[in-house]
Amino acid sequence: MRDWTLEAQSAALQTRRVSSLELVEACLARIARLDPGLRAFITVDAEGARATAKERDAELAAGRRRGPFHGLPLAYKDLCAIAGLPTSCGTRTPEYFIAERECTAVVRLRAAGAVTLGKLSMSELALGPFGDNAHHGNVQNPWRSGHCSGGSSSGSGAAVAAGLALAALGTDTGGSIRLPAAACGIVGLKPTYGRVSRAGAMALSWSNDHFGPMTGTVRDTALVLGVIAGHDPEDSTSSRRPVPDYLAAVDGGIAGLRLGMPENYFFEDVADGIAAAVEDAGRRLAAGGAHLVRLRVPDPGPITDVTGLVSRAESAAIHARILKERPHELQPAVRARLEVGLQISAYDYLQALRLRARMARHFVREVFSEVDVLLMPTIPEPAPRLADVTSAPVGAVIASMARFSRLTRPFNGLGLPALSVPCGLSPERLPLGLQIVGRPFDEATVLRVGCAWEQAVGGFPRPALG
Amino acid sequence: MTACHALLSLFESGTPCQPYACFAVDARRPDPTLAVDLAYLGGAIERWAGDLAMTEEPARFVVALESMAPTLEPPPATDPGEPEPSR
């Protein structure tokens, strides 16, 4: 499993130490053995993956390499439109989302040579931070069955952690990449809003949705981001800003960088072991030449509230049809959260949207004049037991959702890049997460700090699944 | 029964609910549940947005982020006296 990364397997493919078909067969074998318990996949396209892998092998034999992902097996959250595969979005309806065009991020990875293994499970309509799903089965945490995988990109987190795919894509509206990355012990990046096209994927909230990589290493995240980032005419919010070479940037070292540790909000109501682990990470990074700075950050409460209101209003509008025609199909907490959006006035919604840029300018000015990145926990507690978050009354479930995602949601509204990297294990051997937040479009520095942390701890552990 | 439970029970029964009719907006932060948050927010947003410039358009958020981004480092300059390396 140590070499079960995009980078290592790409090198192995290029030197013919392994074939694409062998990689696909290895993934399919792991899926057959482990996924009946994990429930990470909704659709496995075994025959499609084998056929594509054979094509990639033939191309390599003929001296043609499509790009950095040539022959590498990847899987995608089941809200990405992919020709020939159904897109349930975690609902009971197999073809819930039908798009006129394929998901841009998937198309770009495929053009770079990637092989599609299938579609990954997710919280219903991407509305939930735990990874429970009444229709497709609760995604189990690969480190400890019976515990949450995190959500909403639950299958992406579990599949990468368990080695069912070399990497995955997720989406993040309030933490849905970073929460499962932290809970499953992998790397997950929510890029800057506008950095990666959202075209061809089910929306939950146009204003807060972000696409991003979920991988086993920081370098693999840089590799994926380099391919999926960049302007897309199909997404009106995608930025024309040039895409740097992220892979080249990650090894730059962190000497002289100012690492900020917030004194307010982000370490409050956090489990003792998690706060200590992140504090320790800050000290170890500082020992590598960075400067640790304690600072108070602008209260994230208002931007979190504004983000929540915008998300609820937009998600109710986007999913109005299932909400009005087939509400009984929705899980109770999902239905309740969507219905709240129907009560939001156009005035409040528009004022909330107008507030975002001002709040972001204020936060960036106050914080990033003092530091280069912020360090904080990703999750306030290790992945909770599934039974605890699924059996409670609806109001209590929604309250626990809000608590679990309180450290990630501010950065969706602010639009800032935020990376989650593993940060040790709890006494129960459940992963903890370190969140690294940077300036707009400065993913390179965020990844650089993440890579320095990965090197400092000698690589991230994987669950012992055999 | 809290305001949140009242709203949820209305949802369960299918009774139509007027925007914020079930809540009194309170300056204090109430119970941290989503529905109550939304009621609280109606008042909070009114206060926060009171002095917003008319130029604050929702569609300009990405432009705002781009304006806050670090300056991209230009590619290394080539010495005009140096011949280009052969390819």
Chai-1 contact restraints between the chains, C-beta under 6 A:
chainA,res_idxA,chainB,res_idxB,connection_type,confidence,min_distance_angstrom,max_distance_angstrom,comment,restraint_id
A,G194,B,V62,contact,1.0,0.0,6.0,A-B,restraint_1
A,T237,B,V62,contact,1.0,0.0,6.0,A-B,restraint_2
A,S239,B,V62,contact,1.0,0.0,6.0,A-B,restraint_3
A,R241,B,E66,contact,1.0,0.0,6.0,A-B,restraint_4
A,D305,B,L41,contact,1.0,0.0,6.0,A-B,restraint_5
A,L309,B,L41,contact,1.0,0.0,6.0,A-B,restraint_6
A,A336,B,F11,contact,1.0,0.0,6.0,A-B,restraint_7
A,E339,B,F11,contact,1.0,0.0,6.0,A-B,restraint_8
A,V340,B,L34,contact,1.0,0.0,6.0,A-B,restraint_9
A,V340,B,A35,contact,1.0,0.0,6.0,A-B,restraint_10
A,V340,B,L38,contact,1.0,0.0,6.0,A-B,restraint_11
A,Q343,B,P19,contact,1.0,0.0,6.0,A-B,restraint_12
A,S345,B,P19,contact,1.0,0.0,6.0,A-B,restraint_13
A,D348,B,G42,contact,1.0,0.0,6.0,A-B,restraint_14
A,D348,B,I45,contact,1.0,0.0,6.0,A-B,restraint_15
A,Q351,B,I45,contact,1.0,0.0,6.0,A-B,restraint_16
A,Q351,B,A49,contact,1.0,0.0,6.0,A-B,restraint_17
A,A352,B,I45,contact,1.0,0.0,6.0,A-B,restraint_18
A,L353,B,P58,contact,1.0,0.0,6.0,A-B,restraint_19
A,R354,B,L52,contact,1.0,0.0,6.0,A-B,restraint_20
A,R354,B,E56,contact,1.0,0.0,6.0,A-B,restraint_21
A,R354,B,P58,contact,1.0,0.0,6.0,A-B,restraint_22
A,L355,B,W48,contact,1.0,0.0,6.0,A-B,restraint_23
A,L355,B,A49,contact,1.0,0.0,6.0,A-B,restraint_24
A,R356,B,F61,contact,1.0,0.0,6.0,A-B,restraint_25
A,A357,B,F61,contact,1.0,0.0,6.0,A-B,restraint_26
A,A357,B,A64,contact,1.0,0.0,6.0,A-B,restraint_27
A,V364,B,M68,contact,1.0,0.0,6.0,A-B,restraint_28
A,G395,B,C4,contact,1.0,0.0,6.0,A-B,restraint_29
A,G395,B,L8,contact,1.0,0.0,6.0,A-B,restraint_30
A,G395,B,T33,contact,1.0,0.0,6.0,A-B,restraint_31
A,I398,B,T33,contact,1.0,0.0,6.0,A-B,restraint_32
A,I398,B,L34,contact,1.0,0.0,6.0,A-B,restraint_33
A,A399,B,T33,contact,1.0,0.0,6.0,A-B,restraint_34
A,A402,B,P32,contact,1.0,0.0,6.0,A-B,restraint_35
A,G415,B,L65,contact,1.0,0.0,6.0,A-B,restraint_36
A,R439,B,P70,contact,1.0,0.0,6.0,A-B,restraint_37
A,P440,B,L65,contact,1.0,0.0,6.0,A-B,restraint_38
A,P440,B,M68,contact,1.0,0.0,6.0,A-B,restraint_39
A,P440,B,A69,contact,1.0,0.0,6.0,A-B,restraint_40
A,F441,B,A69,contact,1.0,0.0,6.0,A-B,restraint_41
A,D442,B,P70,contact,1.0,0.0,6.0,A-B,restraint_42
